[in-house]
């Protein structure tokens, strides 16, 4: 069994790191004068510090990145350290035998599963040809609760899995610094003698973000786990403070959700944060289906837990209504297809749209209209899409008919999802 699959980096866009520069003006020393001094102008009150949820979105993830020099400090053999990339490859190819104790499987999980956005930094390790590269992944989850739940399990594994069994005896030697300023971190080396697999992992988490630095290695070698954990912890704390300052000066504003008239034709409906036209996220499935119009054909799910399909009058296209796992509330709504490998493409002119973006448009148009997202390639499923998120946990996925990096890639589906309703991964 292959535990990790080599990641094929694709740099799809340059990520610029914005800097907020505070300017202060120095007034010259006033000259002596017999004239009366003017009355001082009233000072402008400072805004109240932002006290809402700590939720990073899109390019704000760049604040967690380490510099090339810092990465070399952790992995001295690292060369060709790249810039943060919005491209994420997910293998999602299943697992192996369960660990004992089960919580230790958290150390083997593909951590980006369940995330809604990411930035990745890669480097080469030419002195270790058996592995050859390392990676830092900055993962955005839908809300603080989802990231906290995952980090809780990772820390439990770090504390309980100094030695455990899976397909053989495995050790994980962890350094766990004290939490600092709402940031938790740990690092350690995992040695799986049965699979002849070794990797160094360092994690940090704050708000809705988890950062993982991952370096596979051969033979016997030591990493400074404590120094790596403290560095990631410090950088995460800086990112948190920076976000609070930014949201204090520029409080977040939620997107206005367009409403839809159930009597209007589907092509006039808009895809917004609350749903698609009159079909609302969080409504019961029955309530959503009833708003599709009398002429819409309703098709039941093809499998247990699958989406309901609404077919437009005349068969011009379809809408998928997906309930939450083991529930009846609408979790996501897809206009068109939710898979890249479907052969047919619905008529975008006859279906709801996201702003000016309709089915059949180039994916590049969606990336230009909604910048700051993540390009995702799900290897096992053969799915490719561009995902954009909101600070309130909604995700918009523009499903592509092929690799998003390929020229001419086209949108075959647009999904809006309440990602806060996702069922989290649970280990142990």
C-alpha positions in Angstrom: 0.0 0.0 0.0 1.2 3.5 -0.8 0.5 5.8 2.1 1.4 9.0 0.3 1.4 9.7 -3.5 3.8 12.2 -5.0 2.1 15.5 -5.6 2.3 17.0 -9.1 2.7 20.7 -8.6 0.9 23.0 -10.9 1.4 26.6 -10.5 -1.8 28.1 -11.9 -1.5 31.7 -10.6 0.9 33.9 -8.8 -0.3 34.8 -5.4 0.5 38.3 -4.4 0.9 39.0 -0.7 -0.6 42.4 0.0 0.9 44.6 2.7 -1.0 47.1 4.7 1.2 50.1 5.3 0.3 52.6 8.1 1.4 56.1 7.4 2.0 58.6 10.1 2.4 62.3 9.5 4.9 64.3 11.6 3.9 67.9 12.1 6.7 70.5 12.3 7.4 72.2 15.7 5.2 75.3 15.8 7.0 78.7 15.9 6.5 81.0 18.9 3.7 83.4 18.2 1.7 86.0 20.1 -1.5 84.9 18.3 -3.8 82.6 20.3 -3.4 78.9 19.5 -6.2 77.3 17.6 -8.5 74.9 19.5 -7.4 71.3 19.0 -9.7 69.3 16.7 -11.5 66.4 18.3 -9.7 63.1 18.0 -11.3 60.3 15.9 -12.4 57.4 18.2 -10.6 54.2 17.4 -12.8 51.4 16.2 -13.7 48.6 18.6 -11.4 45.7 18.1 -12.9 42.9 15.9 -14.4 40.3 18.2 -16.1 38.0 15.7 -15.1 34.5 14.4 -11.5 34.1 13.3 -12.1 32.9 9.7 -9.5 33.3 7.0 -10.5 33.1 3.4 -8.6 32.9 0.1 -5.5 34.9 -0.2 -5.5 35.6 3.6 -4.0 32.1 4.0 -0.7 33.4 2.6 0.0 35.0 6.0 0.7 31.5 7.4 3.5 30.8 4.9 7.1 30.3 6.0 9.9 32.0 4.1 12.3 29.9 2.1 15.0 30.6 4.7 12.7 29.4 7.5 11.9 26.2 5.6 15.6 25.6 5.0 16.0 26.1 8.7 13.7 23.1 9.3 14.8 21.0 6.3 18.4 22.0 5.6 18.5 20.0 2.3 15.5 21.9 0.9 16.1 23.7 -2.4 13.9 25.5 -5.0 11.3 26.6 -2.4 8.2 27.8 -4.3 5.8 30.6 -3.7 2.3 29.9 -2.2 0.1 28.3 -4.9 -3.7 28.1 -5.0 -3.5 24.6 -6.5 -4.4 21.6 -4.3 -4.2 18.0 -5.3 -6.3 15.5 -3.3 -5.5 11.8 -3.7 -8.5 10.5 -1.7 -7.6 6.9 -2.4 -8.8 5.3 0.8 -6.7 4.0 3.6 -5.1 0.8 5.0 -5.6 -1.4 8.1 -7.0 0.5 11.1 -4.6 1.7 13.7 -4.6 0.6 17.3 -5.5 2.8 19.1 -7.9 4.2 16.4 -7.1 7.8 17.1 -3.6 7.2 15.6 -5.2 7.1 12.2 -5.4 10.8 12.4 -1.7 10.9 11.7 -2.2 9.0 8.4 -5.1 11.1 7.2 -5.0 13.2 4.1 -5.5 16.4 6.1 -6.9 18.5 3.3 -10.0 16.3 3.0 -12.8 18.3 4.5 -11.1 21.6 3.8 -12.7 24.3 1.6 -9.6 26.1 0.4 -5.8 25.9 0.6 -2.5 27.3 -0.3 0.5 25.0 -0.9 4.3 25.6 -0.8 6.6 23.0 -2.2 10.3 22.4 -2.3 12.8 19.9 -3.7 15.1 17.6 -1.7 17.6 16.3 -4.3 19.8 14.6 -1.6 16.9 12.2 -0.9 16.0 10.7 -4.3 13.6 8.2 -2.7 11.3 11.0 -1.7 12.7 14.1 -3.4 10.3 16.8 -2.2 8.4 18.3 0.8 5.3 20.4 1.2 3.6 22.9 3.4 -0.2 23.0 3.1 -2.3 25.8 4.6 -5.9 24.5 4.9 -9.0 26.6 5.3 -12.0 25.0 6.9 -15.6 26.2 6.8 -15.6 27.6 10.3 -13.6 27.5 13.6 -15.5 24.5 14.9 -14.4 22.2 12.0 -10.7 23.2 12.3 -10.8 22.9 16.1 -12.4 19.4 15.9 -9.7 18.2 13.5 -6.9 19.7 15.6 -8.3 18.2 18.8 -7.9 14.8 17.2 -4.4 15.5 15.9 -3.3 16.6 19.3 -4.8 13.5 20.9 -2.9 11.4 18.4 0.3 13.3 19.2 -0.2 12.6 22.9 -1.3 9.0 22.7 0.6 7.5 19.7 4.2 7.5 20.8 4.0 3.8 19.8 1.0 2.1 18.1 0.3 -0.7 15.6 -1.3 -0.6 12.2 0.4 -3.0 9.7 3.3 -3.2 12.1 4.8 -1.2 15.0 4.9 2.5 14.4 6.3 5.3 16.5 5.6 9.0 16.6 8.0 11.1 18.7 6.2 14.4 19.2 7.1 17.8 20.7 4.0 19.7 21.9 4.5 23.3 23.1 2.0 25.0 25.3 -0.8 26.8 23.4 0.0 30.5 22.9 -2.5 33.3 22.0 -5.2 30.8 20.8 -2.7 28.9 18.6 -2.0 25.2 19.1 1.0 23.3 17.5 3.0 20.2 17.6 5.6 18.4 15.5 7.2 15.0 15.3 8.7 12.2 13.3 6.5 9.2 12.3 8.5 6.0 11.6 6.6 3.0 10.1 9.1 0.1 10.0 6.6 -2.3 8.4 6.1 -0.1 5.4 9.6 1.4 5.5 8.0 4.8 5.7 9.2 7.9 7.6 7.9 11.4 7.6 8.4 14.6 9.7 5.2 16.5 10.3 4.6 19.9 12.0 1.1 21.3 12.6 -0.3 24.6 13.8 -3.9 25.8 14.1 -5.9 28.9 14.9 -9.3 30.0 13.9 -10.5 28.0 10.9 -7.0 27.1 9.6 -4.7 24.2 10.0 -1.2 24.3 8.7 0.8 21.1 8.0 4.5 21.0 7.1 5.3 17.5 5.7 8.7 16.1 4.9 9.2 12.4 4.0 12.7 11.2 4.6 14.9 8.1 4.2 17.2 6.5 6.8 17.8 7.8 10.3 17.8 11.5 10.8 16.7 14.1 13.3 14.5 17.1 13.0 14.2 19.9 15.6 10.6 19.2 16.3 10.2 21.7 19.0 11.7 24.5 16.9 9.5 23.7 14.0 6.3 23.6 16.1 7.2 26.9 17.8 7.9 28.6 14.4 4.6 27.5 13.0 2.9 28.5 16.2 4.5 32.0 16.0 3.6 32.5 12.4 0.0 31.4 13.0 -0.2 33.9 15.9 1.0 36.7 13.7 -1.6 35.7 11.0 -4.3 35.8 13.6 -3.3 39.2 14.9 -3.0 40.6 11.4 -6.5 39.3 10.5 -8.0 40.9 13.7 -6.4 44.2 12.8 -7.6 44.0 9.2 -11.2 43.2 10.2 -11.1 45.9 12.8 -10.4 48.5 10.2 -12.6 46.9 7.5 -15.4 44.9 9.2 -16.6 42.0 7.1 -19.7 42.5 5.0 -21.8 39.5 4.0 -22.8 39.1 0.4 -26.4 40.2 -0.4 -28.3 37.1 -1.4 -30.4 37.5 -4.6 -34.0 36.2 -4.3 -35.8 34.2 -6.9 -39.5 34.2 -7.9 -40.7 30.6 -8.0 -42.8 31.6 -11.0 -39.9 32.9 -13.0 -38.1 30.8 -15.5 -35.0 29.0 -14.3 -32.7 31.2 -16.5 -33.6 34.2 -14.4 -32.7 32.6 -11.0 -29.3 33.5 -9.5 -26.9 31.3 -7.5 -26.2 33.1 -4.2 -25.0 32.5 -0.7 -28.5 31.3 0.4 -29.2 28.9 -2.5 -30.4 28.9 -6.1 -33.3 31.2 -6.8 -36.2 30.1 -4.5 -34.4 26.9 -3.5 -32.9 27.6 -0.1 -30.0 25.9 1.7 -31.2 24.6 5.1 -34.8 24.2 3.9 -36.3 20.7 3.9 -35.8 18.8 0.7 -39.6 18.7 0.2 -39.9 22.5 0.6 -37.1 23.0 -1.9 -38.6 20.7 -4.5 -41.9 22.3 -4.2 -40.4 25.7 -5.2 -39.0 24.4 -8.5 -42.2 25.0 -10.4 -45.1 22.9 -11.5 -43.4 22.0 -14.8 -40.2 20.7 -13.3 -39.7 16.9 -13.3 -38.6 15.5 -9.9 -36.3 12.4 -9.9 -35.5 10.6 -6.7 -31.9 9.9 -5.7 -30.2 7.1 -7.5 -28.6 5.8 -4.3 -29.2 6.2 -0.5 -28.1 9.7 0.6 -27.7 10.9 -3.0 -29.1 14.1 -4.5 -32.6 14.7 -5.8 -32.6 15.8 -9.5 -34.9 18.5 -10.9 -35.2 18.5 -14.7 -36.1 21.7 -16.4 -39.1 21.9 -18.7 -38.1 20.6 -22.1 -35.1 18.8 -20.6 -32.8 21.8 -21.1 -30.8 21.0 -17.9 -31.1 19.9 -14.3 -30.5 21.0 -10.7 -29.2 18.6 -8.0 -30.6 19.1 -4.5 -28.3 17.3 -1.9 -29.5 16.8 1.7 -27.1 16.6 4.6 -25.8 13.2 5.6 -28.6 11.2 7.4 -30.9 14.3 7.3 -33.5 16.2 5.4 -32.1 19.7 5.3 -30.6 20.9 2.0 -26.8 21.0 2.2 -25.9 21.9 -1.4 -27.5 22.8 -4.7 -25.8 22.2 -8.0 -26.8 23.7 -11.4 -25.7 21.2 -14.1 -23.2 18.5 -13.2 -21.3 17.8 -10.0 -18.8 15.6 -11.8 -16.1 16.4 -14.4 -16.4 13.1 -16.3 -20.0 13.5 -17.3 -20.2 13.5 -21.1 -23.2 15.9 -21.6 -23.2 19.6 -20.8 -26.5 21.4 -19.9 -27.7 24.5 -21.7 -26.3 27.4 -19.6 -28.6 29.9 -21.2 -31.6 28.0 -19.8 -30.3 27.6 -16.3 -29.6 29.7 -13.2 -26.3 31.6 -13.1 -23.7 33.0 -10.6 -23.4 36.7 -11.5 -22.4 36.8 -15.1 -21.1 33.2 -15.1 -23.2 30.5 -16.7 -22.6 26.8 -17.6 -20.5 26.6 -20.7 -18.3 29.6 -19.9 -14.5 29.1 -19.5 -13.4 28.3 -16.0 -10.9 31.2 -16.5 -13.9 33.6 -16.5 -15.0 32.4 -13.1 -11.5 32.8 -11.7 -11.3 36.3 -13.0 -14.8 37.2 -11.7 -14.2 35.6 -8.3 -10.5 35.7 -7.5 -8.8 34.2 -4.4 -10.1 30.7 -4.7 -8.5 27.3 -4.9 -8.0 25.0 -7.9 -8.7 21.4 -6.8 -7.8 18.2 -8.6 -9.3 15.1 -6.9 -7.2 12.3 -8.4 -9.3 9.2 -7.4 -12.6 10.7 -8.6 -11.2 12.4 -11.7 -12.8 15.7 -10.6 -11.5 19.2 -11.2 -13.0 22.4 -10.0 -12.4 26.0 -8.9 -13.7 26.7 -5.4 -14.4 30.1 -3.8 -15.5 30.6 -0.2 -17.2 33.1 2.0 -16.4 34.0 5.6 -19.7 32.6 6.6 -18.8 29.1 5.3 -20.5 29.0 1.9 -18.5 27.4 -0.9 -19.1 28.0 -4.6 -17.6 25.3 -6.9 -17.2 25.8 -10.6 -16.9 22.2 -11.9 -14.6 21.9 -14.9 -14.9 19.4 -17.8 -11.1 18.7 -17.5 -8.0 19.8 -15.7 -8.5 23.5 -14.9 -5.0 24.3 -16.0 -5.8 23.0 -19.5 -6.6 25.6 -22.1 -10.3 25.7 -22.9 -11.5 24.1 -19.7 -15.2 24.8 -19.4 -17.7 25.0 -16.6 -20.1 22.1 -16.5 -21.6 22.7 -13.1 -21.9 25.4 -10.4 -22.6 24.4 -6.8 -23.4 26.4 -3.7 -22.8 24.5 -0.5 -23.2 25.3 3.2 -19.9 23.8 4.2 -20.5 24.3 7.9 -23.0 21.4 7.6 -20.3 18.9 6.4 -19.9 15.8 8.5 -16.3 15.9 9.9 -13.8 13.1 9.8 -13.7 11.3 13.1 -10.9 9.0 14.3 -11.2 6.7 17.3 
